[in-house]
Amino acid sequence: MDENAVSDAEDAFGSNIGGETLGIYSPSDVRGFSPTDAGNVRIEGLYIDRQTELTSRLMAGNRVRIGPSALGYAFPAPSGIADYRLRAAQDEAVLSTAAKVTSFGGWEVEADSLLPLDGRRLGLAAGAGFYRNQFQFRNSNDVLSTAVSLVWRPNDATEVKPFWSRIQVDDEEAYPIVIGDGRSLPDQMTRRRFLGQDWADFEVERVTYGGLGRTRVGGFTLRAGAFRSANITTEGYTILLDAAPRGTPAARTVIANPRRSNASTSGEVNLSRQFGIGRSRHELLFAVRARRQTRFYGGSDRADLGPAPFDEELAVPRPAFAFSTRTEDRVRQWTAGLAWQGLIEGVGQLSLGIQRSDYRKNVTTPTGALPESRARPWLFNAAAAVEITPALALYGGMTRGLEESDVAPETAVNRDEAPPAIRTRQIDAGVRWRLGPMTLIAGGFDIEKPYYGLDRGNVFRRLGTVTHRGVEASLSGSPVEGLTVVAGGVLLDARLSGDEVADGTIGRRPIGTPSRTLIANLDYRLPEFPALSFDLAVEHAGRRYGDAANDVRVPARTIVDLGLRHRFQLGRVPAVLRVQATNLFNTYGWDVEGNNAFVYIQSRQVIARLAMDI
């Protein structure tokens, strides 16, 4: 109930605690790439081919593992690892309830229970939430999120956790994506004005279920997990609005999509053994991961909605759409790997790993089957840390991976198309320095991948190679009583190379990648009144390019959030009131959705949330 993302964060590189996200990175963005899109998601360290969002009714939070936090983690990945934690029953029964309202008019109610059914032997975690969300485009949706999980411990050496979760999204109106002219950004629009169509709704079902467990036998530890993840869109639309001077008639287009689905069955089994030799400790781990993924997409139809004055609402009847045959693609992949980790206290640690992967992808389009895409690479990773002093350590590593590429965005001519898996490489190194109550982590990285993006004709295809080089830093700790600081940043130099760049077809910078991201989070609990705390969050995003030719620059922006927590008793019930103002100074800015495609960022919003443990 009293979870605090700032005080509970281990560093500034990315975490989610109690539904609040903090850090320069997230499961959708690490060093300019997406761990989720790349297939680098774990549940308590076990591989899942995640196809949809994971509800906070099931998950207690997540952490991004890069740099030092990836040391000692078998088989790291060039795009980072997003590791999620399941909610688990405690020794005592807890029923948590929460209600939230927003200044946009949205509201939500949540209830979560953690119940010991047989002492520590058997426990139940269950939760449900209903959300009436109101967004910055004045569109809305209704969401029902439910989850249940068990933890069974038949003995001290064994633990099994089956779970099931579902998110149902209804009546979410599509918001317009503004298509620029390729020379400049669109004119500022009036935020919180509905420019969509009432009939252009999304209906989405998101299901995740499975189980994981571990046991110890004869000095070995066996861990296993099997998961099913599915995202089923029964109805969906994309609305495109041509940029124009305010009040000037602008063209509007709607793209309607038939039923689409992404579904995957995946999992991992690993066996490890720990042993000591003198002062050193070692671990050998053998792992097998596999997935079977099926996607249905395409078959969409496009219609002209007629012009409307730019930045003004004009409703029209729903056109008649004629859907065509969809595309089906199937991926089958297994990976076997062997990892070794060694540690000498006071000296350092070394981690080595090697994997062999077998990847096959078959695509059937409306005009027939394409040739099978296949890869069978050897992959390896090596990382080390050396303790210079008890407070100072150096780290470094190299990783090669086989990852999924991004899927073609909604604005692409071949929207939803997924290229074959790509081979990736990463080198990083840095320092971890404990400065009294504070910890500083600073380092550099170099990542190289094939680049799939939108060309000038909005076709999503391979355009060359992308290299992300940068420096990153995290400073966290409590310098004085009651004050917690989590601050960090990344300076990123993202460059493209290849024939398309050399002949001027595209620019030298990828679309939408900011040149820098800086954050600072402060949480101060009053020493004389510890029931009350204040928090401040500042996030700065550097400039980025909004088009393939690099002619349109999106300027930098800084967002400030301010909040407070008040802990008190409602009778005998402990409660926490959380009030927060996001985008306090109502900064205006644009997010990049694709080549010359933009949406404005959220305006100022005030949120009030009351949570209680009954």
Secondary structure, 3 states (H helix, E strand, C coil): CCCCCCCCCCCCCCEEECCEEECCCECCEECCECHHHHCCEEECCEEECCCCCCCCCCEEEEEEECHHHHCCCCCCCCCCEEEEEECCCCCCCEEEEEEEEECCCCEEEEEEEEEECCCCCEEEEEEEEEEEEECCCCCEEEEEEEEEEEEEEEECCEEEEEEEEEEEEEEEECCEEEECCCCCCCCCCCCCCCCCCCCCEEEEEEEEEEEEEEEEECCEEEEEEEEEEEEEEEEEEEEEEECCCCCCEECEEEEEECCEEEEEEEEEEEEEEEEEECCEEEEEEEEEEEEEEEEEECCCEEEECCCEECCCCCCCCCCCCCCCCCEEEEEEEEEEEEEEEEEECCCEEEEEEEEEEEEEEEEEECCEECCCEEECCEEEEEEEEEEEECCEEEEEEEEEEEECCCCCCCCCCCCCCCCCCEEEEEEEEEEEEEECCEEEEEEEEEEEEEEEEECCCCCEEEEEEEEEEEEEEEEEECCCCCEEEEEEEEEEEEEEECHHHHCCCCCCCCECCCCEEEEEEEEEECCCCCCEEEEEEEEEECCEECCCCCCCEECCEEEEEEEEEEEEEECCEEEEEEEEEECCCCCCCEEEEECCEEEECCCCEEEEEEEEEC
